[in-house]
Amino acid sequence: MNTVLTRDTATAPEPRSLSRLIELSTRAALILGLAVLVVYFSLGSELFLTMGNFRTIALSSAILLIVAVPQAILVIQGYVDLSVGSIVGLSGVITGLLIVDHGVAWWIAVLAGVCIGVVAGALNGLLVAVTALSPIIVTLGTLQAYRGITQALKDGPPAGFGMDMQLLGRGVLGGVPVPVWIALLVFAVGAVFLYRTPSGRYSYAIGVNKEAAFLSGIPTRTLPLLTYAASGAAAGIGGVLLAARLDSAPPSTLGAGFELDVLTAVLLGGVAFSGGRGTVVGVLVGVAFLGVLRNGMTLMNVPYFTQAIATGAALIVGASLDHLSRRSRSRTLVGKRSVADVSRPTDPR
């Protein structure tokens, strides 16, 4: 008698269940790491566990969260935008120039800065999603191009934007900084988009298998294009808020290197760089982790180069977690196929 294995006797977990388990484990590890940082910095500085310092962390992390949410959605779709730092700088400088050099009303200048971000993001989307060029190559190119345009606009930094801009960047509403309210709104919109709309489900499908998604009638070009535009808009908002907070917009440094912070927060938050997996809740935890890490090191007078090393290490950790997650899921899928092959009935002849 031939022994036939069935799927019911297989011990390999379902890929979806394993993916969810890995996602929860990654998030739990990040939360544990965040708790360890809080305890460590609390013991190292008496200023850390204060409401004023927590407000400072929230304010410094707000712009990162604003830009990281649409970036996470892009990565879930299997794309990436490495030019967001340069878009932050371009939008902030244009906003400052309109106010200082051309006397434009602050709110019109703010809208113009955000619109510049939308246009820059949409251009990335056209080059990547429509023409099917490499998102890494394209956005590395536009990173340099947008930074070059920013530096060509003005030699010195525009500064002194007025009280209304200062309130936008540093004002407090209900005890919470205005940029934090904006960040929470962007986070809520991103969560609703991913979890409550068909386009959110389509984003995961595109990231898992773009060809299958296309054959299923999902707009595999239009949706990434719009997401790139949204990413540009978020970077534009971030640039405006950063310029307002600093009351200055230096063309060579505003937003410089910001794309690495965004990518670090996204990967630490459990978003798979290969696409198809991740949550904005995880990104929120990743942003909080980076905010606490930098704030604590600053309070403890850690040199800047050491802070840069720590941030780079965090990016490597995030990439490593993503790599381990993909390997585990790949092994599980192979195991499932092997069980399925053995489970086929044998030829009675």
Buried (B, 14 or more C-beta within 10 A) or exposed (E): EEEEEEEEEBEBBEBEEBBEEBBEBBBEBBBEBBEEBBEBBEEBBEBBEEEEBBBBBBBBBBBBBBBBBBBBBBBBBBBBBBBBBBBBBBBBBBBBBBBBEEEBEBEEBBBBBBBBBBBBBBBBBBBBBEEEBEBEEBBBBBBEBBBEBBBEBBEEBBBEBBEBBBBBBBBEEEEBBBBBBBBBEBBEBBBEBBEEEEBBEBBBBBBBBBEEBBEEEBBBBBBBBBBBBBBBBBBBBBBBBBBBBBBBBBBEEBBBEBBBBBBBBBBBBBBBBBBBBBBBBBBBBBBBBBBBBBBBBBBEEBEEEEBEEBBEEBBEBBBEBBEEBBEBBEEBEEBBEEBEEBBEEEEEE
